[in-house]
Amino acid sequence: MRARKTLALAALCLAAVVLHLLIAATGTQFYLTQLTMAAYYGLVVIGLGTLMGYAGQISLGHAGFFAIGGYLAAALTTRNLQPFQDMPVVRLLDSLGLLAAGQDISGAALLTVTPWAACALAVTAAALVALVIGVPVLKLKGHYLAMATLGFGTIVYRVFLASPYFGEADGIVEVPAFPLLPALGGFGPVVVSGNADQRVLNFYVAWGILVLGAALLLNLIGSRVGRALRSLHSPEAAEASGVATARCKLQVFVLSAVYAAVAGVMLAHFNGGIGPSEASVMKSVRYVALVAVGGMTNLWGTLIMGVGLTFLSLRGVFGVHDDMVFGAILIAVMLFAPEGLVCSGSRVKELVRRLVPGGRP
């Protein structure tokens, strides 16, 4: 089992390399930008897929967690703390080396939180919000749970849209690059940035983060915790077996929120900004649709369909009907392929037996 996981992850890495080589050979390097963004959105989708497929909990508010991560990271790295430098909190951050001094475009003194510190604070905030709302919300079931998470997503959207600190309808721009790793030997620093000369580097950074996220989830699913998660589809039996169902649901909910927040942070730095549309309800519906079309208990299907359809959307293939297409996909999958379009091996065998009576796959 472990060997199969390793081979699958290696195949994903190889696919990313082959994809880059094909793009380089065809002179379509501009595709790398959308593929990089699609990888970060894929991180949100696989996190949500774990929550929906294994914990059996639907969330229509995951765009809110994405926006919390992105907006907080963007605000902390762009808003000037110079007027508040005498405040105890700012002094503490400065003493810990978490502030960066510089100049804005007009030459005035600028004091902001470093990208790494902003990332840690943003992801922690998203995890705490998920923890606080998860305790009461995850006691609900079915459409009540969906409505509660939808309400949370709507609140987050309106807060960012109406807050001057977060740029209101304009969002936040001029988000600086995120130096992930310093220069080592002959290799330059690893930086998350939208600069054209760092397009290839950012492509591999995004896919590296996606592979790492998938590896962590595969290990989780295959562990004792993963077996406990699968038992949550029958809560009574799980409780009888000694599984703390409420705690397991909450832990996975927080984990999926962390995945969404990390993706939000990285995309905010890659795009150099973030707007309120990232927190919209339709974004959350889109994430649910991508999970459904890939298969709620099929991490690889969720990853493939999530990245693939998101890339097509970012390329403008669906045009002005983008939201309508994803809504239609969700309805069609629920009606005709509730297990997703990317079937597992056992599902394929079952379909072959149905189509060919008495036949062998």
SULCORWO-V386991 format. One record per backbone hydrogen bond with DSSP energy under -0.5 kcal/mol. NH is the residue of the N-H (numbers start at 0). CO is the residue of the C=O. Records with the same first field share a line. If there is no record, write none. Layout:
NH->CO + CO
This chain:
4->0
5->1
6->2
7->3
8->4
9->5
10->6
11->7
12->8
13->9
14->10
15->11
16->12
17->13
18->14
19->15
20->16
21->17
22->18
23->19
24->20
25->21
26->22 + 23
27->22
30->27
31->28
32->29
33->29
34->30
35->31
36->32
37->33
38->34
39->35
40->36
41->37
42->38
43->39
44->40
45->41
46->42
47->43
48->44
49->45
50->46
51->47
52->48
53->49
54->49
56->50
63->60
64->60
65->61
66->62
67->63
68->64
69->65
70->66
71->67
72->68
73->69
74->70
75->71
76->72
77->73 + 74
78->74
80->110
83->80
84->81
86->83
90->86
91->87
92->88
93->89
94->90
95->91
96->93
97->92
99->111
101->109
103->107
106->103
109->101
111->99
112->75
113->97
117->113
118->114
119->115
120->116
121->117
122->118
123->119
124->120
125->121
126->122
127->123
128->124
129->125
130->126
131->127
132->128
133->129
134->130
135->131
136->132
137->133
138->135
139->136
143->140
144->140
145->141
146->142
147->143
148->144
149->145
150->146
151->147
152->148
153->149
154->150
155->151
156->152
157->153
158->154
159->155
160->156
161->157
162->158
163->161
165->162
166->163
167->162
169->166
170->166 + 167
171->273
173->271
174->271
177->191
178->176
179->177 + 189
180->189
183->186
186->183
189->180
190->188
191->177
192->190
197->194
198->195
201->197
202->198
203->199
204->200
205->201
206->202
207->203
208->204
209->205
210->206
211->207
212->208
213->209
214->210
215->211
216->212
217->213
218->214
219->215
220->216
221->217
222->219
225->219
226->222
227->223
228->224
229->225
230->226
231->228
232->229
233->230
234->231
237->233
238->234
239->235
240->236
241->238
242->237
244->242
247->243
248->244
249->245
250->246
251->247
252->248
253->249
254->250
255->251
256->252
257->253
258->254
259->255
260->256
261->257
262->258
263->259
264->260
265->261
266->262
267->263
268->264
269->265
270->266
271->267
272->267
273->171
277->274
278->275
279->276
282->279
283->279
284->280
285->281
286->282
287->283
288->284
289->285
290->286
291->287
292->288
293->289
294->290
297->294
298->296
301->297
302->298
303->299
304->300
305->301
306->302
307->303
308->304
309->305
310->306
311->307
312->308
313->309
314->310
315->312
316->311
318->315
320->317
321->318
324->320
325->321
326->322
327->323
328->324
329->325
330->326
331->327
332->328
333->329
334->330
335->331
336->331 + 332
339->336
340->292
341->292
342->340
347->343
348->344
349->345
350->346
351->347
352->348
353->349
354->350
355->351
356->354
358->355
